[in-house]
């Protein structure tokens, strides 16, 4: 492969089995160039987007591959992506990705193509058609007009718990999804609620935890982190960016899903013990 001589020798530093670009004293990548009004990437300028390292080429895309194909959402650490959350001119929904979003070379992300479908509840698998239906309805609930983010997340928890009571023999699961969600209000825009909806559509949590309930608890965790960040300076857009950076880029997604599930199990055991008058119930631990 031809080396691009864009920076002085030493721009690349060798790690254990990888090479990565060095950073300047201010933390910026050495390949960033100051333009007239923008900061540009020297690699992108000289050789095009296809030659960028995978992390740079994919950002702000967050991709998941399952048996339905590729699903792509955006990291809202990107200022442009974050600002889109505050546009109310279009409904929030899952759509076919335009070429401008996915034409960046080979997509990289969590590969769940050979994984079993997400869990409806412990011991019960969903089919992917019903899971897709739930995703669409979850987004509609989280962006309901006139609801606070807290109320929207709580409502999604209630509806998902109701759906989780379905058992084989009670008709098709996809019909139950539609029945449970049929009374909800139509979608609308709204900054934080759109952000919550995007978190619900980030389906990797469905393959890294206990299915639907992990996703819903993940959405609530995103809301909690946002509230903490918002309290710092009152800037909603920057709070969303910081929250996204912490959750999407700094945390281990598998460990986060496991932590969310562990908390859920502890809460469930506590609720059962409280209902039993504080006695330790056999079989719950």
C-alpha positions in Angstrom: 0.0 0.0 0.0 1.4 3.4 -0.9 2.2 5.6 2.1 0.8 9.2 2.1 3.5 11.6 3.0 1.3 14.2 4.6 3.0 14.7 7.9 6.5 14.5 9.3 8.0 11.1 10.1 6.7 9.8 13.4 3.0 10.6 12.7 2.3 7.0 13.2 3.0 5.2 16.4 2.9 1.4 16.7 0.8 -0.2 19.3 0.7 -3.9 20.2 -0.7 -5.1 16.8 -2.0 -1.9 15.3 -0.8 1.4 14.1 -2.5 4.7 14.8 -2.0 8.4 14.2 -0.2 10.4 16.8 -1.9 13.4 18.3 -0.8 17.0 18.8 -0.3 18.5 22.3 -3.9 19.7 22.2 -5.2 16.2 21.5 -6.1 16.8 17.8 -5.1 14.3 15.2 -1.9 15.2 13.4 -3.7 14.8 10.0 -6.1 17.7 10.7 -5.4 20.8 8.6 -6.7 24.2 9.3 -8.7 25.5 6.3 -10.2 29.0 5.7 -13.2 28.4 8.0 -13.1 24.6 8.5 -10.7 22.0 9.9 -10.1 19.4 7.2 -8.6 15.9 7.2 -5.3 15.7 5.2 -5.9 12.0 4.3 -9.4 12.7 3.1 -8.2 15.7 1.0 -5.3 13.9 -0.6 -6.8 10.4 -1.2 -10.6 10.5 -0.6 -13.0 9.1 2.0 -12.3 5.4 1.1 -8.7 5.7 2.4 -9.7 6.9 5.8 -9.1 4.6 8.9 -12.2 2.7 9.8 -13.1 4.8 12.8 -12.9 8.0 10.8 -14.7 6.6 7.8 -17.6 5.3 9.8 -18.1 8.3 12.2 -20.7 9.3 13.1 -22.4 6.1 11.9 -23.1 3.3 14.4 -23.9 0.1 12.5 -25.5 -3.2 13.4 -25.7 -6.2 11.1 -28.3 -8.9 11.7 -30.3 -11.3 9.5 -32.4 -8.3 8.3 -29.3 -6.6 6.9 -27.5 -3.5 8.1 -29.1 -1.0 10.4 -27.3 2.4 10.7 -27.9 5.2 13.2 -25.9 8.2 14.1 -23.7 9.1 17.1 -25.0 12.4 18.5 -21.5 13.3 19.6 -21.4 14.7 16.1 -22.7 18.3 16.3 -24.6 18.1 13.0 -26.3 14.8 14.0 -27.1 16.3 17.5 -28.6 19.4 15.9 -31.0 17.3 13.8 -32.7 16.1 16.9 -34.2 19.6 17.4 -35.8 19.8 13.9 -39.6 19.2 14.2 -40.4 19.3 10.5 -40.5 15.5 10.0 -41.7 12.6 12.0 -39.0 10.3 13.6 -39.1 6.9 12.0 -37.0 4.1 10.6 -36.4 4.6 6.9 -34.2 3.2 4.1 -30.7 4.7 4.4 -29.7 7.1 1.6 -26.5 6.5 -0.3 -24.9 9.5 1.4 -25.2 7.6 4.7 -24.0 4.2 3.7 -21.7 4.7 0.7 -18.5 4.9 2.7 -16.9 1.6 1.9 -17.4 -1.6 3.9 -19.6 -1.0 6.9 -18.3 -2.0 10.2 -20.2 -2.6 13.5 -21.6 -5.3 15.7 -22.2 -8.5 13.6 -25.2 -10.3 14.9 -26.1 -12.0 11.6 -25.7 -15.5 13.1 -27.2 -14.6 16.5 -30.5 -15.8 17.8 -33.3 -13.2 17.6 -33.8 -10.8 20.6 -35.6 -12.0 23.7 -39.2 -11.0 24.4 -38.5 -12.1 28.0 -36.3 -14.7 29.6 -36.8 -18.0 27.8 -38.9 -16.6 25.0 -37.4 -15.5 21.7 -39.0 -12.9 19.3 -39.1 -13.3 15.6 -37.3 -10.4 13.8 -40.5 -9.2 12.0 -42.2 -8.7 15.4 -39.0 -7.1 16.8 -39.0 -4.6 13.9 -42.6 -3.8 14.6 -41.8 -3.2 18.3 -38.9 -0.9 17.3 -41.2 1.2 15.1 -43.9 1.5 17.8 -41.3 2.3 20.5 -40.1 5.2 18.5 -43.7 6.4 18.1 -44.3 6.2 21.9 -41.1 8.0 22.7 -41.9 10.9 20.4 -45.5 11.3 21.3 -46.6 15.0 21.3 -47.3 16.6 24.6 -45.4 13.9 26.7 -42.3 14.6 28.7 -39.3 12.3 28.1 -39.9 10.7 31.5 -43.5 10.0 30.8 -42.7 8.6 27.4 -40.1 6.2 28.7 -42.4 5.1 31.5 -45.2 4.4 29.0 -42.8 2.4 26.9 -41.9 0.4 30.0 -45.5 -0.3 30.7 -46.3 -1.4 27.2 -43.2 -3.5 26.8 -44.0 -5.3 30.1 -47.5 -5.9 28.9 -46.2 -7.3 25.6 -43.7 -9.5 27.4 -46.6 -11.5 28.9 -47.4 -13.0 25.5 -47.0 -16.8 25.2 -47.0 -19.1 22.1 -50.5 -20.3 21.5 -52.0 -16.8 22.0 -51.9 -15.9 18.3 -49.1 -14.3 16.3 -46.6 -12.2 18.3 -46.7 -9.4 15.7 -50.4 -9.1 16.1 -50.0 -8.8 19.9 -47.4 -6.0 19.3 -49.9 -4.1 17.2 -52.7 -4.6 19.7 -50.7 -3.5 22.7 -49.5 -0.3 20.9 -52.6 0.5 18.8 -53.9 3.2 21.3 -50.8 5.3 21.4 -50.6 8.8 19.9 -49.0 9.6 16.6 -45.3 10.6 16.4 -43.8 14.1 16.4 -40.4 15.7 16.7 -38.6 17.1 19.8 -35.0 17.1 20.8 -34.6 14.9 23.8 -37.5 12.6 22.9 -36.0 12.1 19.4 -32.7 11.2 21.1 -34.5 8.7 23.3 -36.2 7.2 20.2 -32.8 6.9 18.5 -31.5 5.0 21.5 -34.5 2.6 21.2 -33.6 2.0 17.6 -30.0 1.2 18.4 -30.7 -2.5 18.4 -27.4 -3.9 19.4 -28.6 -3.9 23.0 -31.2 -6.4 22.0 -28.4 -8.8 21.1 -26.2 -7.9 24.1 -28.7 -8.2 26.9 -32.1 -9.6 27.8 -33.9 -8.3 24.8 -36.7 -5.7 24.9 -36.3 -4.9 28.6 -32.6 -4.3 28.2 -33.3 -1.8 25.4 -35.9 0.1 27.5 -33.7 0.3 30.5 -30.9 1.5 28.2 -33.1 4.3 27.0 -33.8 5.2 30.7 -30.1 5.1 31.4 -29.5 7.5 28.5 -32.1 9.9 29.9 -30.5 9.7 33.4 -27.0 10.5 32.0 -28.5 13.4 29.9 -30.0 14.9 33.0 -26.7 14.9 34.8 -24.9 16.5 31.9 -27.7 19.1 31.4 -27.3 20.2 35.0 -23.7 21.2 34.2 -24.4 24.1 32.0 -28.1 24.0 30.9 -27.1 23.5 27.2 -29.3 20.7 25.9 -27.4 20.2 22.6 -24.0 20.0 24.3 -25.5 17.8 27.1 -26.7 15.3 24.4 -23.2 15.3 22.8 -21.5 14.7 26.1 -24.0 11.9 27.0 -23.5 10.2 23.6 -19.7 10.4 24.0 -19.9 8.7 27.4 -22.4 6.0 26.5 -21.5 5.2 22.9 -17.8 5.9 22.7 -16.4 5.5 26.2 -18.4 2.6 27.6 -18.1 -1.0 26.7 -21.5 -1.8 25.2 -21.5 -5.5 26.3 -20.5 -4.6 29.8 -23.1 -1.8 29.9 -25.8 -4.3 28.8 -24.7 -6.7 31.5 -24.8 -4.0 34.2 -28.3 -3.0 33.2 -29.5 -6.6 33.3 -27.8 -7.1 36.7 -29.5 -4.1 38.1 -32.8 -5.3 36.8 -32.4 -8.7 38.4 -31.5 -7.1 41.8 -34.5 -4.9 41.6 -36.8 -7.8 40.7 -35.4 -9.9 43.7 -35.9 -6.9 46.0 -39.5 -6.4 44.8 -40.3 -10.1 45.3 -38.8 -10.1 48.8 -40.8 -7.0 49.7 -44.0 -8.6 48.4 -43.2 -11.6 50.5 -42.9 -9.6 53.7 -39.1 -9.6 53.7 -38.7 -13.3 53.6 -36.1 -14.8 51.3 -38.0 -16.7 48.6 -36.6 -20.0 47.3 -35.6 -20.1 43.6 -35.3 -16.3 43.0 -31.5 -16.1 43.4 
